[in-house]
Amino acid sequence: MKTTNKIALLLVALVGISISSCKKDQFVELNTDPLKLDVITPEQQFMNSIANMNADRFEWYYDNFRAIMPWMQMTTPLNGNSVTFISDAANLRNVRYGTFYPRVGGNLADMEQLIKKLPADEQAKRVYQTEIARIVKAYYAFYVSDVTGSIPYTEANMVRYGGTETPKYDTQQALFDLLDAQLKNSVTVLSTPQSVGQTSLGTNDLFYQGAVDKWIKVANSTRLRMAMRLMKRDAAKMKTKVLEILAAPGGLINSAADSWVFKANATYADGGDWSAANLRAPKQVVDFMYTNSDPRIRFFYQENLFSQENFDAAKAQNKIPANAVFDTRRFYGVPSSPDVSSSPAFANFFNNITISVVSNTGQNVNQTMDSLSLLQPRLFAAGENGGTGINMFPLITYADVCFMRAELAARTVTTESAEDWYNKGVAASISFYDDLANKAKIVDRGGNLSYVPLTATEISNYMAKADIKYDAAKGLDQIIGQAYLDFFKQPNEAWAIYKRTGMPNSTTVLKLEKIIASGTEQVIPRRASLPFPAPTNLNYQNIVDAYKLMQADPDFGQGPSDITGRVWWDKK
């Protein structure tokens, strides 16, 4: 089949901003064959880049489900964490690095080169396209560097166009300045009327269909997220940048409609590697949410398998003590600490009870009573077990921005109202997950649709709770705790806010556990393990030089593989 025909079929398959997984293979084929670049438009290559930003199932399987989320007490395996789950650095493979080179950064470099090959009048119509591409590229480079430190950027992804095969590494410190300047310039250009009408990215922009005002807000919001990483490294510089960003043209993401969220149909996240099935809910978070009647609890987790009918049957079959009392609570989680989850006091939760019940056809069948909750699998893979919902991958949401502004106000970096932005953030987060759960078509443990719409009363009741109602004396603590909950679908940001603030922890309003394994408190990892290159690697010397430079910082740790070491922004 000719490439042009493949592209036509691909575009026809797109509905709104949804994209099917079967088309990802076509994206890959188009990108990996350099001879086909001449028949791809800049707009199509932009779509290619966006599709690859969230397309790697291994990032969710290894980096999120089996590393960051357990570390951050966001989930556990079925029987709790093993005693080595913290130290197993191999779980975090830093898949994002391989995604950027070349599937995001490389494709966006191709896009710019494709524009440069066009006639001058056509180039003039794509000034805005170039800047939008640079916003995406800057964001993803920041995302890669966030857990890696120094990365190739200024010289990367250009070998096809006469660039070097051995790109130097930019330090994270230099990269932060470079990316901030790049985003700032993109905002300036996108805010400036051009002498000729601009060609829209249209449906090739799977986020905003080419809406320039939305991309300006994304750029400013990305700058704000980056600036806040500087809090411990250079508080004065952070404040200067924050105040500049708040006054920038076009403003920040300021509504749910502005939120930067990738949406794709059910089959996009096909395959077991995307699956959150059989991952348990975390005890401390579940307890906090249940105690405070957080509406998100039914969106995040599935209810356990207890019912009054099955409970009574278990009693009749002598599977549980005769004096046992039915517990109407349907959400329980597993302790994150290996010593606690393996203790005799908690062991009964793992002893799932099998009882005999009469089915609808009158036959006796075995049924399991399980007292623990699981993560809602369709929130992470809407196509799980034949689901037909929509997958949503948040990058920066309105709630995220609200919590950033609330925190900055609570720290008196700005003169805004911390309480106002906190309240907006909580409401926005709850509403976002209500929408996500609805679109994902969440189900109960039996596979039945279980979405129950959010009500305004639920939000107001939640925000009236003592631990939730804003209190300036503990306001920063409350803001961080709610931001942490909001990052349920953004594990990297939950990890980042913990590294940046030390919260939540065992003494905060939202109390997490101290992680104890074999009697020893564990140290939470701070970055990815960096592989040492083979001497045959073409870029061996640049990699080694970059590692040596990073290791000159005493906070970097014992060596490239030390996951308890820190990248530049994560200062002690």
TAHU-V728075 format. One record per residue. N is the residue number from 0. SS is DSSP state (@ for helix, = for strand, . for the rest). BURIAL is # if it has 24 or more other ideal C-beta (glycine too) atoms within 12 Angstrom, else .. D_LAST is the distance of its C-alpha to the last C-alpha in Angstrom with 2 decimals. Layout:
BEGIN
((N/SS/BURIAL/D_LAST) (N/SS/BURIAL/D_LAST))
END
This chain:
BEGIN
((0/././56.37) (1/././55.68) (2/@/./52.19) (3/@/./53.46) (4/@/./54.91) (5/@/#/51.69) (6/@/#/49.84) (7/@/./52.56) (8/@/./52.36) (9/@/#/48.59) (10/@/#/48.83) (11/@/./51.62) (12/@/#/49.50) (13/./#/46.85) (14/=/./47.36) (15/././45.43) (16/./#/41.89) (17/=/#/42.20) (18/./#/42.25) (19/./#/43.58) (20/@/#/42.06) (21/@/./45.28) (22/@/#/44.76) (23/@/#/41.37) (24/@/./43.35) (25/@/#/45.39) (26/@/#/42.30) (27/@/#/41.16) (28/@/./44.65) (29/@/#/44.94) (30/@/#/41.66) (31/@/./42.01) (32/././45.50) (33/@/./45.22) (34/@/./48.99) (35/@/#/48.62) (36/@/#/46.26) (37/@/./49.31) (38/@/./50.56) (39/./#/47.34) (40/./#/46.79) (41/@/#/43.50) (42/@/#/43.43) (43/@/#/43.80) (44/@/#/41.04) (45/@/#/38.73) (46/@/#/39.69) (47/@/#/39.06) (48/@/#/35.46) (49/@/#/34.79) (50/@/#/36.44) (51/@/#/34.13) (52/@/#/30.89) (53/./#/31.27) (54/./#/33.84) (55/./#/32.05) (56/@/#/32.72) (57/@/#/30.58) (58/@/#/27.38) (59/@/#/28.34) (60/@/#/29.66) (61/@/#/26.93) (62/@/#/23.71) (63/@/#/24.24) (64/@/#/26.73) (65/@/#/25.74) (66/@/#/22.01) (67/@/#/19.91) (68/@/#/22.33) (69/@/#/22.65) (70/@/#/18.90) (71/./#/18.62) (72/./#/21.75) (73/./#/23.91) (74/./#/26.61) (75/=/#/27.86) (76/./#/30.73) (77/././34.10) (78/././33.76) (79/./#/30.08) (80/./#/27.20) (81/./#/27.90) (82/././26.10) (83/././24.61) (84/./#/23.57) (85/./#/19.80) (86/./#/20.23) (87/././22.81) (88/@/#/20.97) (89/@/./24.40) (90/@/#/24.58) (91/./#/22.19) (92/./#/24.24) (93/./#/22.61) (94/@/#/26.08) (95/@/#/25.03) (96/@/#/24.88) (97/@/#/28.55) (98/@/#/29.45) (99/@/#/28.39) (100/@/#/30.38) (101/@/#/33.17) (102/@/#/33.82) (103/@/#/31.94) (104/@/#/31.09) (105/@/#/34.22) (106/@/#/36.47) (107/@/#/35.29) (108/@/#/35.93) (109/@/#/39.37) (110/@/#/39.90) (111/@/#/39.44) (112/@/#/41.76) (113/@/#/44.30) (114/@/#/44.37) (115/@/./44.90) (116/././47.93) (117/././49.60) (118/././52.26) (119/@/./51.05) (120/@/./52.25) (121/@/./50.31) (122/@/./47.12) (123/@/./47.48) (124/././47.55) (125/./#/44.20) (126/@/#/41.91) (127/@/#/40.21) (128/@/#/39.97) (129/@/#/38.06) (130/@/#/35.48) (131/@/#/35.04) (132/@/#/34.49) (133/@/#/31.83) (134/@/#/29.99) (135/@/#/29.99) (136/@/#/28.98) (137/@/#/26.02) (138/@/#/24.80) (139/@/#/25.13) (140/@/#/23.53) (141/@/#/20.42) (142/@/#/20.70) (143/@/#/21.00) (144/@/#/18.16) (145/@/#/15.81) (146/@/#/15.46) (147/@/#/16.87) (148/./#/15.41) (149/./#/18.32) (150/=/#/21.73) (151/=/#/25.29) (152/./#/26.28) (153/./#/28.42) (154/././30.74) (155/./#/30.52) (156/./#/33.34) (157/./#/36.04) (158/@/./37.85) (159/@/./40.69) (160/@/./41.29) (161/././41.34) (162/././37.62) (163/././35.99) (164/././35.60) (165/././32.63) (166/./#/30.22) (167/./#/27.39) (168/=/#/23.78) (169/=/#/22.10) (170/./#/18.46) (171/@/#/16.27) (172/@/#/15.83) (173/@/./19.63) (174/@/#/20.28) (175/@/#/18.61) (176/@/#/20.91) (177/@/#/23.82) (178/@/#/23.69) (179/@/#/23.31) (180/@/./26.30) (181/@/#/28.21) (182/@/#/27.85) (183/@/#/28.78) (184/@/#/31.80) (185/@/#/32.84) (186/@/#/32.95) (187/@/./35.07) (188/@/#/37.46) (189/@/#/37.82) (190/././38.53) (191/././41.26) (192/././44.75) (193/././46.09) (194/././49.62) (195/././50.49) (196/././49.85) (197/./#/46.82) (198/./#/47.22) (199/././45.22) (200/./#/43.20) (201/@/#/45.06) (202/@/#/44.79) (203/@/#/42.84) (204/./#/39.89) (205/./#/39.06) (206/./#/36.76) (207/./#/38.73) (208/./#/41.97) (209/./#/41.33) (210/./#/40.64) (211/@/#/39.06) (212/@/#/37.93) (213/@/#/35.80) (214/@/#/34.07) (215/@/#/33.31) (216/@/#/31.52) (217/@/#/29.59) (218/@/#/28.47) (219/@/#/27.36) (220/@/#/25.56) (221/@/#/23.74) (222/@/#/22.68) (223/@/#/21.36) (224/@/#/19.31) (225/@/#/17.84) (226/@/#/17.28) (227/@/#/15.25) (228/./#/12.72) (229/./#/12.05) (230/./#/11.08) (231/././7.52) (232/./#/8.66) (233/././12.04) (234/@/./13.31) (235/@/./16.68) (236/@/#/17.30) (237/@/#/16.50) (238/@/./19.06) (239/@/./21.59) (240/@/#/21.50) (241/@/#/21.70) (242/@/./24.72) (243/@/./26.30) (244/@/#/25.97) (245/@/#/27.47) (246/././30.40) (247/./#/30.86) (248/././34.28) (249/./#/34.88) (250/./#/32.11) (251/./#/29.75) (252/./#/30.67) (253/./#/32.61) (254/././34.61) (255/@/#/34.89) (256/@/./37.25) (257/@/#/34.60) (258/./#/32.07) (259/=/#/31.10) (260/=/#/32.30) (261/=/#/34.02) (262/=/#/37.15) (263/=/#/39.29) (264/=/#/42.20) (265/@/#/42.23) (266/@/#/42.78) (267/@/#/39.78) (268/@/#/37.57) (269/./#/40.32) (270/././39.70) (271/@/./38.09) (272/@/#/34.71) (273/@/#/34.14) (274/./#/35.25) (275/./#/33.30) (276/./#/36.42) (277/././36.00) (278/./#/32.36) (279/=/#/32.01) (280/./#/30.58) (281/=/#/27.60) (282/@/#/28.81) (283/@/#/26.25) (284/@/#/26.32) (285/@/#/30.08) (286/@/#/30.65) (287/@/#/28.78) (288/@/#/30.67) (289/@/#/33.96) (290/@/./33.77) (291/./#/33.19) (292/./#/35.72) (293/./#/33.35) (294/./#/35.78) (295/./#/33.28) (296/@/#/33.67) (297/@/#/36.96) (298/@/#/35.56) (299/@/#/32.54) (300/=/#/34.44) (301/=/#/37.97) (302/./#/39.88) (303/./#/40.78) (304/./#/44.30) (305/./#/45.73) (306/./#/48.83) (307/@/./51.43) (308/@/./54.06) (309/@/#/52.15) (310/@/#/51.09) (311/@/./54.74) (312/@/#/55.75) (313/@/#/53.22) (314/@/./54.73) (315/@/./58.22) (316/././57.33) (317/././55.79) (318/./#/52.40) (319/./#/50.69) (320/././51.90) (321/././54.80) (322/././53.07) (323/././49.94) (324/././49.23) (325/././48.29) (326/././44.82) (327/././44.91) (328/././41.14) (329/./#/40.57) (330/./#/36.78) (331/./#/34.96) (332/./#/31.83) (333/=/#/30.57) (334/./#/27.76) (335/./#/24.71) (336/./#/24.29) (337/@/#/26.70) (338/@/#/27.91) (339/@/#/28.87) (340/@/#/30.53) (341/./#/32.54) (342/././33.66) (343/@/./37.39) (344/@/./36.65) (345/@/#/35.47) (346/@/./37.78) (347/././40.55) (348/./#/38.59) (349/./#/38.75) (350/././42.46) (351/./#/43.82) (352/=/#/47.41) (353/=/./50.15) (354/=/#/53.18) (355/=/./56.48) (356/=/#/57.27) (357/=/./60.14) (358/././59.33) (359/././60.99) (360/././63.63) (361/././64.51) (362/././62.99) (363/=/./60.81) (364/=/./57.34) (365/=/./54.25) (366/=/#/51.30) (367/=/./47.81) (368/=/#/46.27) (369/./#/42.48) (370/./#/40.53) (371/./#/37.17) (372/./#/36.08) (373/=/#/35.07) (374/=/#/33.05) (375/./#/35.50) (376/@/#/36.19) (377/@/#/37.86) (378/@/#/34.83) (379/./#/33.35) (380/./#/36.68) (381/./#/39.49) (382/./#/42.05) (383/@/#/41.33) (384/@/./44.73) (385/@/./46.78) (386/./#/44.82) (387/././45.86) (388/./#/43.07) (389/=/#/40.59) (390/=/#/37.14) (391/=/#/34.45) (392/=/#/31.09) (393/=/#/28.99) (394/=/#/26.76) (395/=/#/26.24) (396/./#/28.42) (397/@/#/29.59) (398/@/#/27.76) (399/@/#/24.42) (400/@/#/25.13) (401/@/#/26.26) (402/@/#/23.06) (403/@/#/21.02) (404/@/#/23.44) (405/@/#/23.41) (406/@/#/19.66) (407/@/#/19.87) (408/@/#/22.84) (409/@/#/21.33) (410/./#/18.53) (411/././21.50) (412/./#/20.42) (413/./#/23.95) (414/././27.11) (415/./#/27.97) (416/././28.69) (417/@/#/25.82) (418/@/#/28.51) (419/@/./30.67) (420/@/#/28.10) (421/@/#/26.88) (422/@/#/30.52) (423/@/#/31.20) (424/@/#/28.24) (425/@/#/29.36) (426/@/#/32.92) (427/@/#/32.08) (428/@/#/30.02) (429/@/#/32.83) (430/@/#/35.41) (431/@/#/33.59) (432/@/#/33.54) (433/@/#/37.12) (434/@/#/38.11) (435/@/#/36.23) (436/@/#/37.87) (437/@/#/41.22) (438/@/#/41.06) (439/@/#/39.80) (440/./#/42.72) (441/./#/40.82) (442/=/#/42.83) (443/./#/43.15) (444/./#/43.22) (445/././46.84) (446/././46.21) (447/././47.74) (448/=/./46.38) (449/./#/44.35) (450/./#/43.02) (451/././43.77) (452/././43.29) (453/./#/40.92) (454/././42.63) (455/@/./41.66) (456/@/./42.32) (457/@/#/39.64) (458/@/#/36.98) (459/@/./38.30) (460/@/./38.59) (461/@/#/35.03) (462/@/#/33.69) (463/././35.79) (464/./#/34.06) (465/././32.25) (466/./#/28.86) (467/./#/29.33) (468/././31.13) (469/./#/28.77) (470/././27.94) (471/@/./26.06) (472/@/./24.86) (473/@/./22.85) (474/@/#/23.03) (475/@/#/19.40) (476/@/#/19.28) (477/@/#/22.55) (478/@/#/21.58) (479/@/#/18.56) (480/@/#/20.86) (481/@/#/23.62) (482/@/#/21.59) (483/@/#/20.50) (484/@/#/24.24) (485/@/#/25.18) (486/@/#/23.14) (487/@/#/25.46) (488/@/#/26.84) (489/./#/23.63) (490/@/#/21.43) (491/@/#/18.98) (492/@/#/18.33) (493/@/#/18.03) (494/@/#/15.34) (495/@/#/13.61) (496/@/#/13.89) (497/@/#/12.48) (498/@/#/9.30) (499/@/#/9.23) (500/@/#/10.45) (501/././10.36) (502/./#/14.12) (503/./#/16.77) (504/./#/16.49) (505/././19.15) (506/././19.51) (507/./#/19.61) (508/./#/22.98) (509/./#/22.86) (510/./#/22.07) (511/./#/20.79) (512/./#/21.30) (513/./#/19.34) (514/./#/20.09) (515/=/./22.28) (516/=/#/24.11) (517/././26.72) (518/././25.43) (519/=/./21.84) (520/=/./18.85) (521/./#/17.29) (522/././13.74) (523/./#/13.57) (524/./#/13.40) (525/./#/10.99) (526/./#/13.48) (527/./#/17.09) (528/./#/18.64) (529/./#/20.06) (530/././23.67) (531/././24.95) (532/././28.03) (533/././31.50) (534/././33.18) (535/././35.70) (536/././33.18) (537/././34.41) (538/./#/30.95) (539/@/./29.85) (540/@/./29.08) (541/@/#/27.02) (542/@/#/24.90) (543/@/#/24.43) (544/@/./23.67) (545/@/#/21.00) (546/@/#/19.34) (547/@/./19.63) (548/@/./18.07) (549/@/#/15.00) (550/@/#/14.86) (551/././14.88) (552/./#/11.16) (553/@/./9.88) (554/@/#/7.05) (555/@/#/10.25) (556/./#/11.52) (557/././15.08) (558/././16.92) (559/./#/17.87) (560/././18.71) (561/./#/15.54) (562/./#/14.65) (563/./#/11.65) (564/./#/10.12) (565/./#/8.49) (566/./#/10.46) (567/./#/10.05) (568/./#/9.40) (569/./#/6.65) (570/./#/3.80) (571/././0.00))
END
